[in-house]
Amino acid sequence: MARRRKRQRESARFNVWRSYSDMMAGLLMLFVLIMCVTLFQAQKNYVDKLAEQEEKMAIQNEYTSALLEKQSELAEQENQLKTQDELLAEQEKKLAEQNLTMEELQAALEKQAALLDEKTATLAQQQTTLEEQQSALKARTEELKEKQAQIDKIVGVKAEVIEALREEFKKNNMNVTIDTETGALVLDSNVMFDYDEVELSDAGREMLEQALPIYCKVLLDERYLANVAEIIIDGYTDTDGSYEYNLELSQRRSLAVAQYLLELKDSFLDGDQKDSLLEKLTVNGHSMSNPILDDDGNVDKEASRRVEVKFRLKDEEMLDELYEMMQ
């Protein structure tokens, strides 16, 4: 009996401890379960945070890469490496140095507007001036066209006179040279005068008696007379001796030719033509100026000793002036 009771007490004690053990095991299990849930949630939060962190890091890396690229571009432009903070600081410094207030900016804009108005006014004035110049140029162009027509007429008349002289000498079988530009008839002083003399030689008289009537009759013909301003006899010498001596020599020689022409005029001119000849005849001596040069550029003394009979048309001064103006 006593043993049974003892066993019952021990069994009851054992049951209490087992219940306590089961309860503690249950609590432990619950704690483990809570810990597992907590760890799982912590791990999930950790993974989420890692993913979020990686995403932020990726964004940060992209931003950093873009920032570095921008800084590289700025470095290339400014030829020096600067951080973004330094660039911002530099910009702030520049803004601080400029220290432009809104009033100052407004004043600057007003100044620019005033300058623009001034430029506009200047441009308008220049446009007016340009229009005036264009109008003047148009008028000048019309004037030049008229002058060009006169030039063409004068040049045409001169060319016609020169051609008539050449044809007339050719018709009379005279081998003389008529300058194609000036129409001058060049007479060799070596034929007309003895060396250093002013009296016409027989050969010179014979040459003048043949050449002068033909030359003057063409110029005094009614087709050309109205356009002829002068019939000119120019005397030239070589470069030997002084200028003064050669000036007198050239003048006396050209005068001798003119005097002989006046002696001949009655034989080939009528009354009106004689008067025209006396009115238009001019005699000049040019000393040693305008010498004739040979192919080597040296003075050809024989060719330089000459007498030239030429003509000048009316308005040739205007022709020369117009040529200069047009050039």
C-alpha positions in Angstrom: 0.0 0.0 0.0 2.7 2.2 1.0 4.6 1.4 -2.1 1.6 2.0 -4.3 1.1 5.4 -2.7 4.7 6.0 -3.1 4.5 5.0 -6.8 1.4 7.1 -7.2 3.2 10.1 -5.7 6.2 9.5 -7.9 3.9 9.0 -10.9 2.1 12.2 -10.1 5.4 14.1 -9.6 6.6 12.6 -12.9 3.4 13.7 -14.7 3.9 17.2 -13.3 7.4 17.3 -14.6 6.3 15.8 -17.9 3.6 18.4 -18.3 6.0 21.1 -17.4 8.5 19.6 -19.9 5.8 19.5 -22.6 4.8 23.0 -21.8 8.4 24.2 -21.9 8.9 22.2 -25.2 5.8 23.9 -26.6 7.1 27.3 -25.5 10.5 26.5 -27.0 8.8 25.4 -30.2 6.7 28.6 -30.2 9.9 30.7 -29.6 11.7 28.8 -32.3 8.8 29.4 -34.6 8.7 33.1 -33.7 12.4 33.3 -34.2 12.1 31.6 -37.6 9.3 33.9 -38.7 11.3 36.8 -37.4 14.5 35.6 -39.1 12.5 35.0 -42.3 11.0 38.4 -42.2 14.3 39.9 -41.3 15.9 38.0 -44.2 13.2 39.2 -46.6 13.6 42.7 -45.4 17.3 42.3 -45.7 17.0 41.0 -49.3 14.5 43.8 -50.1 16.8 46.3 -48.7 19.7 44.8 -50.6 17.7 45.0 -53.8 16.7 48.5 -53.0 20.2 49.3 -52.1 21.5 47.7 -55.3 18.9 49.7 -57.3 20.0 52.9 -55.6 23.6 52.0 -56.2 22.8 51.4 -59.9 21.0 54.7 -60.0 23.9 56.3 -58.1 26.4 54.6 -60.5 24.5 55.9 -63.5 24.3 59.4 -61.9 28.0 59.1 -61.0 28.9 58.0 -64.6 26.8 60.8 -66.1 28.4 63.3 -63.7 31.9 62.1 -64.6 31.1 62.3 -68.3 29.7 65.8 -67.8 32.8 66.7 -65.8 35.0 65.3 -68.5 33.2 67.4 -71.1 33.6 70.5 -68.9 37.2 69.6 -68.4 37.8 69.4 -72.2 36.1 72.8 -72.6 37.9 74.5 -69.8 41.2 72.6 -70.2 41.2 71.6 -66.5 39.7 69.1 -64.2 37.1 70.4 -61.9 34.6 68.8 -59.6 30.9 69.6 -59.8 31.2 71.5 -56.5 34.1 73.5 -57.9 32.2 74.4 -61.0 29.2 75.4 -59.0 31.5 77.4 -56.7 33.1 79.1 -59.7 29.7 79.9 -61.2 28.6 81.3 -57.9 31.8 83.3 -57.7 31.2 84.7 -61.2 27.6 85.6 -60.3 28.8 87.2 -57.1 31.4 89.2 -59.0 28.9 90.3 -61.6 26.4 91.0 -58.9 23.8 92.2 -61.3 20.6 93.3 -59.8 17.3 93.4 -61.7 17.6 97.1 -61.9 21.0 96.9 -63.5 19.8 94.3 -65.9 16.9 96.5 -66.8 19.2 99.4 -67.3 21.5 97.3 -69.5 18.5 96.2 -71.6 17.3 99.8 -71.9 20.8 100.8 -73.0 20.8 98.0 -75.6 17.4 99.1 -76.8 18.7 102.7 -77.2 21.7 101.4 -79.1 19.4 99.3 -81.3 17.2 102.4 -82.0 20.4 104.3 -82.8 21.6 101.6 -85.1 18.2 101.4 -86.8 18.2 105.2 -87.4 21.7 104.9 -88.8 20.7 102.1 -91.0 17.7 104.1 -92.2 20.0 107.0 -92.9 22.4 104.8 -94.8 19.5 103.3 -96.7 18.5 106.8 -97.7 22.1 107.6 -98.7 22.3 104.4 -100.6 19.1 105.2 -102.5 20.5 108.7 -103.3 23.8 107.2 -104.4 21.9 104.7 -106.6 19.9 107.5 -108.1 23.0 109.5 -108.7 24.7 106.4 -110.1 21.8 105.8 -112.4 22.0 109.4 -113.6 25.8 109.1 -113.9 25.4 105.9 -115.9 23.0 107.6 -118.3 25.4 110.5 -118.6 28.3 108.1 -119.3 26.1 106.3 -121.9 25.7 109.6 -123.7 29.4 110.4 -123.3 30.2 106.9 -124.6 28.1 107.6 -127.6 30.0 110.8 -128.2 33.3 108.9 -127.7 32.2 106.3 -130.2 31.3 109.0 -132.6 34.7 110.8 -132.1 36.6 107.6 -132.3 34.6 106.6 -135.4 35.4 110.0 -137.0 39.1 109.7 -136.2 39.3 106.2 -137.5 37.5 107.3 -140.7 39.8 110.2 -141.2 42.9 108.0 -140.7 41.6 105.5 -143.1 40.8 108.2 -145.7 44.4 109.5 -145.3 45.9 106.1 -145.9 43.6 105.4 -148.9 44.4 108.8 -150.4 48.2 108.3 -150.1 47.8 104.8 -151.5 45.8 106.1 -154.4 48.6 108.5 -155.2 51.2 105.8 -155.0 53.0 107.4 -152.1 54.7 105.1 -149.7 54.3 107.0 -146.4 53.5 105.9 -142.9 50.3 107.1 -141.2 50.1 106.2 -137.5 47.1 104.1 -137.0 46.2 105.6 -133.6 47.0 109.2 -134.0 46.9 109.7 -137.8 50.3 111.4 -137.7 52.4 111.7 -140.9 56.0 111.3 -139.9 58.6 113.1 -142.1 62.2 112.2 -141.9 64.3 115.3 -141.0 67.4 113.6 -142.5 65.7 113.9 -145.9 64.1 117.3 -145.4 67.1 119.1 -143.8 70.9 118.8 -143.8 72.5 118.0 -140.5 71.9 120.8 -138.0 70.2 123.0 -140.6 66.8 124.6 -140.7 66.5 125.3 -144.4 64.5 122.7 -146.4 66.6 120.7 -148.8 65.5 120.1 -152.4 64.6 116.5 -151.6 62.6 117.8 -148.6 60.7 120.4 -150.7 59.9 117.7 -153.2 58.6 115.3 -150.5 56.5 118.0 -148.9 55.1 119.2 -152.2 53.8 115.6 -152.7 52.7 114.8 -149.2 51.3 118.0 -147.6 48.5 118.7 -150.2 47.2 115.2 -149.9 47.2 115.2 -146.1 45.6 118.7 -145.8 43.0 118.2 -148.5 41.6 115.2 -146.6 41.5 117.1 -143.3 39.9 120.1 -145.0 37.3 118.1 -146.9 33.8 119.0 -146.0 33.2 115.5 -144.6 35.7 116.1 -141.8 36.3 119.8 -141.6 33.6 120.4 -139.0 35.3 117.9 -136.7 38.9 119.0 -137.1 40.1 121.4 -134.4 43.8 121.7 -135.3 46.3 120.8 -138.0 49.6 120.5 -136.1 53.2 120.5 -137.2 55.5 119.2 -134.5 59.3 119.3 -134.7 61.7 116.9 -132.8 65.4 116.5 -132.6 67.8 113.8 -131.3 69.3 113.9 -127.8 72.7 115.4 -128.8 73.3 119.0 -127.6 71.4 121.1 -125.1 67.7 121.2 -124.6 67.6 124.9 -125.4 69.5 124.6 -128.7 67.4 121.6 -129.8 64.2 123.5 -128.9 65.1 126.3 -131.2 66.2 123.9 -133.9 63.0 121.9 -133.7 60.8 125.0 -133.7 62.6 126.5 -136.8 62.3 123.2 -138.7 58.6 122.8 -138.0 58.1 126.5 -138.9 60.0 125.9 -142.2 57.6 123.1 -143.0 54.6 125.3 -142.1 55.9 128.2 -144.2 56.4 125.8 -147.2 52.8 124.5 -146.7 51.5 128.1 -146.8 53.4 128.7 -150.1 51.8 125.6 -151.6 48.2 126.2 -150.3 47.2 128.3 -153.4 47.9 125.3 -155.6 45.5 122.9 -154.0 43.1 124.7 -151.8 40.1 127.0 -152.6 39.4 130.2 -150.7 37.4 128.7 -147.8 39.9 125.9 -147.4 42.8 128.4 -147.2 41.0 130.3 -144.5 40.3 127.1 -142.6 44.0 126.1 -142.9 45.2 129.4 -141.5 42.6 129.1 -138.7 43.6 125.6 -137.7 47.4 125.4 -138.4 49.6 125.1 -135.3 53.4 124.9 -135.2 55.4 123.4 -132.2 59.0 122.6 -131.4 59.6 119.8 -128.8 63.4 119.8 -128.7 64.7 116.3 -127.7 61.5 115.1 -125.9 59.7 112.0 -127.0 62.8 110.3 -128.7 62.3 107.2 -130.7 63.9 104.0 -129.2 65.2 101.0 -131.0 64.5 97.4 -130.1 67.2 97.4 -127.4 65.6 100.5 -125.7 68.4 102.9 -126.9 67.7 106.2 -128.6 67.5 105.9 -132.3 68.9 109.3 -133.2 68.1 109.3 -136.9 64.5 108.3 -136.3 64.2 110.9 -133.5 65.1 113.7 -135.9 61.7 114.1 -137.4 58.7 116.4 -138.2 55.2 115.1 -137.6 52.1 116.5 -139.3 49.0 115.5 -137.3 45.5 116.6 -136.5 43.4 117.0 -133.4 39.6 116.6 -133.5 37.3 118.8 -131.6 36.3 117.5 -128.2 39.4 115.3 -128.0 40.2 116.9 -124.6 36.8 115.7 -123.5 37.6 112.3 -124.9 40.8 112.1 -122.9 39.0 113.3 -119.8 36.2 110.7 -120.2 38.7 107.9 -120.8 40.4 108.8 -117.5 37.0 109.1 -115.7 35.8 105.8 -117.0 39.1 104.0 -116.1 
